[in-house]
């Protein structure tokens, strides 16, 4: 199985930056698409960014041009660089490891709080 631990959240001023990390344990990390999702109070969980096993990325419209997802397969880690942060980015951010054929289980981290406020 896979265990995911997020880190790097905290309080930041509008316009500031944070870099989130998701450290994965277990096997088959390299073949799983990985994603970052977020959920604000009273709202649905939404996709922030996704990266395939081959490094192809996609982003939610609200973060495109400001956030960058990357992965370091040698260290079983996925990152989310967040720049030009806005108050509406405030949410709990979750790391996700997608299921793939032959490795069927999906995994989620515990979440890390990001608060953007002056």
BELNOR-V55517 format. One record per residue. SS is DSSP state (a for helix, b for strand, c for the rest). OMEGA is omega in degrees with one decimal (NA if undefined). Layout:
# BELNOR-V55517
SS:OMEGA
SS:OMEGA
This chain:
# BELNOR-V55517
c:-176.4
c:175.2
b:-176.6
b:179.2
b:177.7
b:174.1
b:175.3
c:178.1
c:179.4
b:179.5
b:-179.0
b:177.3
c:171.4
c:-175.6
c:-179.3
c:-176.5
c:171.3
b:172.8
b:177.4
b:176.3
b:174.8
b:-179.9
b:-176.2
b:170.3
b:-178.4
c:-175.8
c:174.7
c:177.9
a:-171.5
a:-177.2
a:-178.6
c:163.2
c:-178.8
b:-178.7
b:169.0
b:175.7
b:175.8
b:178.4
b:175.1
c:-179.9
c:178.5
c:-177.9
c:176.3
c:172.5
c:-177.1
b:175.5
b:174.2
b:-177.9
b:179.5
b:177.1
b:-179.2
c:177.1
c:178.7
c:176.0
c:175.6
c:-173.3
b:167.8
b:-174.8
b:169.4
c:-175.6
c:-174.9
c:-177.6
c:-177.3
c:-178.5
c:-179.9
c:-176.9
b:177.0
b:175.4
b:177.3
b:178.0
b:177.1
b:-175.1
a:179.5
a:-179.0
a:178.1
c:-175.4
b:172.7
b:-175.4
b:170.1
b:174.9
b:-176.4
b:179.4
c:178.0
c:-174.2
c:-178.7
c:177.4
a:179.5
a:172.3
a:-180.0
c:-177.0
b:165.9
b:-177.5
b:-176.0
b:172.4
b:-177.0
b:172.0
b:-175.6
c:170.4
c:172.8
b:178.7
c:-177.7
c:175.8
b:-159.7
c:-172.8
c:173.9
c:-177.5
b:177.8
b:170.9
c:-176.8
c:179.8
c:174.7
b:-175.1
b:171.6
b:179.1
b:-179.7
b:-174.1
c:174.2
c:NA
